[in-house]
Amino acid sequence: MNTAISIVVIDDHPLLREGVSSTLAAVSEFEVVGQGESYDDALRIAHEEMPDIVMLDISMPGGGVEAARDIHEALPSIKLVMLTASEDEKDVMSALQAGANAYILKGIGGKELIDIVRRVAAGETFITPSLATNILLHSYNQKPEKEPSLIDRLNERESSILKALERGLTNKEIADELFLSEKTIKHYMTNILQKLQVKNRVEAALLAQKANR
């Protein structure tokens, strides 16, 4: 019974592709069952051969991340290894989100590549350590985005009226201060209460005071 780990290598640089294929094929437990240079090749060979692992380059024609995503969706049992020169964190994250099991930088030694392929075949995930550290540090240092408050929904005129309301002014006093009619202020007040999701002027004023603390 053949228990070899079947591998497909996709890269648009023939010398590198053939070198990686030769390195892997020299290992008795590996079998390179296909080679290609593009997104189309990756999808076609993956469906034809149903390999255990497909190795992809991010910058190949048609896109390596796109190939990874479509192979993962159609054939989720196949493990995906990105072998690329890109150290861009966005590329790493895109590849992992597309379903990649490993992200390896080109220039890696043959023995280390073989070890990683074995680990991926066994179900492990691998990212080149320097990239993994950078991503973790970036995630740790990145401040979470502040969610917009209800008050941010108000336009400039509504904000001015809310500030006047916070000072305890009546509709007539606000109208006089802003040179508007009291009817117009009432209209604005209705919009403000709706946008702030409050029932009355008091709740609106309290919400404004809380936001300004």
C-alpha positions in Angstrom: 0.0 0.0 0.0 1.4 3.4 -1.1 1.5 5.8 1.9 3.6 8.5 0.2 2.6 12.1 0.8 1.6 13.4 -2.6 2.7 17.0 -3.4 2.0 19.5 -6.2 4.4 22.4 -6.7 3.2 25.6 -8.4 5.6 28.4 -9.2 6.2 30.5 -12.3 10.0 30.4 -11.9 11.0 27.1 -13.5 14.4 26.8 -11.8 13.0 27.3 -8.3 10.0 25.0 -9.0 12.2 22.2 -10.3 14.7 22.7 -7.5 11.9 22.4 -4.8 10.4 19.5 -6.6 13.7 17.6 -6.8 14.4 18.3 -3.1 11.0 16.9 -2.1 11.0 14.0 -4.6 14.4 12.8 -3.1 12.6 12.0 0.1 11.2 8.5 0.1 8.0 9.4 1.9 7.2 12.2 -0.6 5.9 11.9 -4.1 5.7 15.0 -6.4 2.7 14.3 -8.6 2.4 17.5 -10.5 4.0 20.9 -11.3 2.6 24.1 -12.7 3.1 27.8 -13.0 -0.3 29.5 -12.5 -3.7 29.7 -10.8 -5.2 27.7 -13.7 -2.5 25.0 -13.3 -3.0 24.8 -9.5 -6.8 24.3 -9.8 -6.6 21.8 -12.6 -3.8 19.7 -11.1 -5.4 19.8 -7.6 -8.7 18.4 -9.0 -6.9 15.8 -11.2 -4.4 14.5 -8.7 -6.2 15.2 -5.4 -2.8 15.6 -3.6 -2.1 15.7 0.1 -0.3 19.1 -0.3 -0.3 21.9 -2.8 2.6 24.3 -2.6 1.9 27.8 -4.1 3.7 31.0 -4.7 1.8 34.2 -3.9 2.9 36.2 -6.9 2.3 33.6 -9.6 0.0 34.4 -12.6 -3.6 34.4 -11.5 -2.6 34.8 -7.8 -1.5 32.3 -5.2 -3.9 33.5 -2.5 -6.8 33.2 -5.0 -5.7 29.7 -5.9 -5.4 28.8 -2.2 -8.9 30.1 -1.5 -10.5 28.3 -4.4 -8.7 25.0 -3.7 -9.6 25.2 0.0 -13.3 25.8 -0.8 -13.5 23.1 -3.4 -11.1 20.5 -1.9 -10.8 21.3 1.9 -8.9 18.1 2.6 -5.8 19.4 0.6 -3.2 21.2 2.8 -1.8 24.4 1.3 1.7 25.7 1.7 2.7 29.1 0.5 6.4 29.3 -0.5 7.0 32.9 -1.4 9.4 35.9 -1.2 6.8 38.2 0.2 7.3 39.3 3.8 4.3 41.6 3.7 2.1 41.0 6.7 -1.0 41.6 4.6 0.0 38.7 2.3 0.6 36.5 5.3 -2.9 37.3 6.7 -4.6 36.9 3.3 -3.0 33.5 2.8 -4.0 32.2 6.2 -7.5 33.5 5.8 -7.6 31.8 2.4 -6.9 28.5 4.1 -3.1 28.2 3.9 -1.6 25.8 6.5 1.9 27.2 6.1 3.6 30.4 5.0 7.3 29.9 4.2 9.9 32.4 2.8 11.9 31.4 -0.2 15.6 30.9 0.6 14.8 28.3 3.2 17.1 25.3 3.3 16.1 21.9 1.9 16.2 20.1 5.2 14.0 22.7 6.9 11.5 22.6 4.0 11.3 18.8 4.2 10.7 19.1 8.0 7.9 21.7 7.5 6.2 19.7 4.8 6.2 16.6 7.1 4.7 18.8 9.9 2.0 20.2 7.7 1.1 16.7 6.4 0.7 15.7 10.1 -1.8 18.5 10.6 0.4 21.3 12.0 0.4 25.0 10.9 3.6 26.8 10.3 4.6 30.4 9.7 8.2 31.5 9.3 9.1 32.6 12.9 10.2 36.2 12.0 6.9 36.8 10.3 4.9 35.2 13.0 6.6 37.5 15.6 6.0 40.6 13.6 2.3 39.7 13.2 1.9 39.1 16.9 3.7 42.3 17.8 1.6 44.3 15.4 -1.6 42.8 16.7 -0.5 43.5 20.3 0.4 47.1 19.6 -2.6 47.9 17.4 -5.2 49.8 19.4 -8.8 48.7 18.8 -10.8 51.0 16.8 -13.1 53.2 18.8 -16.7 52.5 17.9 -18.6 55.7 16.8 -20.9 57.0 19.5 -24.5 57.9 18.9 -23.5 61.6 19.2 -21.3 61.1 16.2 -24.4 60.7 14.1 -25.4 64.3 14.6 -24.6 66.9 12.0 -23.0 70.2 12.9 -26.3 72.1 13.5 -27.7 69.2 15.6 -24.5 69.2 17.7 -24.8 72.9 18.3 -28.4 72.5 19.5 -27.5 69.5 21.7 -24.7 71.6 23.4 -27.3 74.4 24.0 -29.7 71.8 25.4 -26.9 70.5 27.7 -26.6 74.1 29.1 -30.3 74.0 30.0 -31.7 76.3 27.4 -35.3 76.1 26.3 -36.3 75.7 22.6 -37.0 79.4 22.4 -33.7 80.4 24.0 -31.9 78.0 21.6 -33.8 79.5 18.6 -32.8 83.1 19.7 -29.2 82.1 20.1 -28.9 80.4 16.7 -31.2 82.9 14.9 -33.7 80.2 14.0 -37.4 79.8 14.5 -38.7 77.9 17.5 -40.5 75.6 15.0 -37.2 74.8 13.3 -35.6 74.0 16.7 -38.4 71.6 17.5 -37.9 69.8 14.2 -34.2 69.5 14.9 -34.9 68.3 18.4 -37.1 65.5 17.1 -34.2 64.4 14.8 -31.7 64.5 17.7 -33.9 62.4 20.0 -34.3 59.8 17.2 -30.5 59.7 16.4 -29.6 59.4 20.0 -32.2 56.8 20.6 -33.6 58.6 23.7 -37.1 59.5 24.7 -36.8 63.1 25.9 -34.6 66.2 26.2 -33.4 65.2 29.7 -32.0 61.9 28.4 -30.4 63.6 25.5 -28.7 66.1 27.8 -27.5 63.3 30.1 -26.1 61.4 27.1 -24.2 64.5 26.0 -22.8 65.1 29.4 -21.6 61.5 29.6 -19.9 61.7 26.2 -18.0 64.9 27.3 -16.5 63.3 30.4 
